[in-house]
Every structure is written in C-alpha cells, then in structure tokens.
C-alpha cells in the first residue's frame, strides 16, 4: 500500500486523512495565524495573571432541566448584575462533590462578591493564574452543543487538555488528589472542577465561533 506524500499531510491533524481534513483547518494558515490544529479544532494556549482572583456570580442548574440555568441567568439576573467587569464574560463550570454527582453553574465574571443577588451563588476561585486555551470550531453548535451535552469541539479541547497538555504541566496546574482537576470553594464546600468555560465576544476569531477553557495554575507558576 502506497503511503500518502508528505506534502499532502500539511496541516492535517493526527487521525485524519487529507480528504477528512475538517473545514475549519483549511483557514489555519491564513485567517488564524498562531493557532495549531488538533483533530477537529484550531487552538492556541496563552498564560495570564489577573490582578485579583477570578470570581463569578452564577446560577446552579440543580432542580432545573439540562442547562436551563443558562437562559434563566441571562434573562433574569444578567441585566442587573452587580460588580461586573465592564465586559460580557459568561462563565460555565461543572462541579462535583461525590462520585458522579455534579452540578453545572453558569454566570458571569465579576470584580467583587460583596453583593450576591438572591438565587445566585458567589464563587471565588482563589486563583489568579490561568492557562487559557482558546479554540475554534466550524459552527456554534459544534462548539458549545445543546441541551443534550457539550459540542464536539468542547469535547476535543477537553481531551487535548487531559491527554496532551496536563501530563506535561502537572507541576504548574492545580489538581485534586487524582491529579486531573482543580478545586474551588462554594459556600465553604470544596468542589472539584476541571476547567472554566469562558465565553466573550472578544473570543470570536475572524468571525468563527470560538471560546476558551481557563485552566487554574498554581500561585507560583507565573512569577
């Protein structure tokens, strides 16, 4: 069996043949300089250090239908949310305490938790340093998914973090006892979470749907 010519593999992620190359990757060398390809996404990772810890006001999904808290938060709470950053920065976060029991929080980044509206939860991640993985997909549905679960691009990005990035950066990542996710404190309880989903108009790259995963890093990691 003849192997594919080397030049036919240019820009094609591992696991794909040239004919299967995802549409979004065709734009990689022109519109999205600085991005790399992994399966069906384009991505780049940067590192940031905030002046204060990352905080958010969020609505839990407990007692609601799948991801119903997103629409409810945006309609009921977002218009009058206190202490916003001045930017529209939506945040989603899965958390779990025991086994496979988890909740999904959705809210917005804020500068202070001095005022917490009834019905919302104030979350202080106690973290200033983050690795930010920005990734791009072909469509918004492919990026974020729907009420049945996350989009293919989100799953691919999560896979990259867990199987490629994290094994090489365990010395700087905040992880739990299993070594694969971070921890945040909600109402005095320790919750385990992997990454924070961050949505902002600033993350729309060249008109393509994009979002970020924020990966919590240790305090001394970016000194």
N, C-alpha and C positions, 0 to 999 in steps of 0.2 A: 504493500500500500504506500502510495507516494505521500510524503509529508507536505504540509502547506508551506509555500515560500515564506521566508522570514518577513519580507516586506508586507505580506498580506496580513500579518498579525499586528501591525502597528495600531495601537490604541484599542486593541481588543482585550478585555479583561480575561483572566484565567477562568476556564469553564465555558467559554463561548467560542464558537467558530466565527469567522468573518461574516458569514451570512446571518448569524444570530445576533450580531452586534446591536445592542439597544440603541434606539433612535437618538436618545439624549447624548450618547457618546460621540455622535457624528459632529457635534458642535464643540467638542472639548478643546480642540487646538486653536479655535478662533475666538468664540464668544466667552469662553470660560478659562482663560489662562490662569494657571496656578492651581487648578483642580486636577485631581488624579481620578482614575476610573477603578471602580470595584464592582464587579458584576453589573447590576442594572442602575447604578448611581454614579454621579460625579461627586467628589467630596474634597474638602480641604480642612486641615486642623490648625487652629491658632491657639495661642495661650494668652489669657487675660488675668489681670489682678485688679479687683474692684477696690474702691476706697473704703467701702463698708461691706458687711456680709450680704449675701443675696437673700432678699426677703420677698414674700409674696402673700397676698390675701387670696384665699382660694375657697371654693365650694366643693365639699366631698360629694361623691356620687352615691354614697350609701343611701339605700331606700328609693333610689330613682332607677329608671331604665338605663340600659347601656349608654354611657356618655351623655345622658340628658343634662348633666350639670353644666356642660359647655354652653349650650343655648340659654339655659336658665341664668347662668352667671352673666352672660353678655347682655341679656335683656333686662334683668332685674337689678344687678349690682354694678356693672361696669360704668354706666353713665355718671354715677355719683361716688365713685370710689375715691377714698381719701389718700393723700400722700403718694400719688402716682409719680413716676419718674419724668413725666412730660412726653414720654414715648409710649406707643401702643405695643407693649411687650406681653403677650399672652404666654402663660406657663402651664404645662401639664406635667403631672408627676404620679407615677404608680408607687404605692407604698404597701408594705405587708408587715404584719407583726408575727404571725404564726403560720408555718406551713404554706399552703397555697391560698390562704385568706389574704385578700388585698383590697385596697380601695384606690380610686383614681381621683386625684384632686385637680381641679382646673381653676386658674385665676390669673392674676396679673402681678407683675413685679412692682413693688412699692419701696419707698425710701425709709418708711418707719411703720412700726406696728402699734403706735400709740393709740390709734383708733381702729377698732375691729368691728365692722357692722354686724348686727345680729344675723346669724345664719352662716357667716363666713368663719374661716379658721385662719389665724395668723401663723405663718410658718417662717421661722428664721433658720436658714440652712447652716448658720455659723461658719460659712465658708466664703472666702474672698477670691481664691484662686481656682480657675477652671481651664480645662482643655475644651475648646469649642469646636465641635465637628459640624460644619455646615455641609449640607448635602442637597442635591438637586435631582428631581425626577421629571418624567415626561409630562405627567398630569397631576393635578391636585389630588385626585382620588388615589393615584398610585403613591403619592407622597404620604397622605395622612389616613387614608382608608375611610371607613364609615362606622355605623353603629355595631357592625359585626366584629370589628377589630382594626388594628393598625394597617396602614398600607404596606405594599411590598417594599417600597423604598425605606420606610422606617425599620422594617424587619432586617433588611440588608445592612443598614447602618448600624443597628444594634449588634448584628452578627460580626461586623468588622471590629467594633469596639471590643467585644468579648474575646474574639479569637485571634485578632491581629494586634490591636493597639494595647489592650490591657496586659497581655503577657509580657510585653516589652517595657511597660511603665508601672509595674506594681510598686516600685519604690517611691513613686510620687502620687499615685492615686489613693484616694480614701476608700478603703474597702472594709467589709464586715468580716466576721470570723471565717467565712467561706472564701474570702479573698476575691469576691466578684461583684460587690456593690457597696454603695456608700450608705451613710446614715444621716437622718435628720431628726429633729425633735419637734413633736407636735403635742401641745398641751402637756408637756412634761414626759411624754412617752417617746421611746426611741423607735423610729420607723426605719425600715430598710428600703432603699430605693437604688435603682441603677443610675439613670441619668435624668436630667430635667429636659422636657421638651420645650423649646423656646420658639415662639412664633412672632415675627415682626415684619412690617412692610419693608424694613431695611434689608431683609434677607431674601428679597425677590431678586434673583440674579439674572440680568439680561432678559427679564420677562418670564423666566422659567420658574415654576413652583420650587421654593426652597424653604428649609427650616434648619434649626440647629439642635444638637444634643449638647448640653453642658455637662461635662464630666468633672465632679468635685476632686480637687487636688489638695494635698497636704499644705499646711501653712508655710513650711519652709521650702516648698518646691520651686517657687519663682523669685526667691530673694537674689 
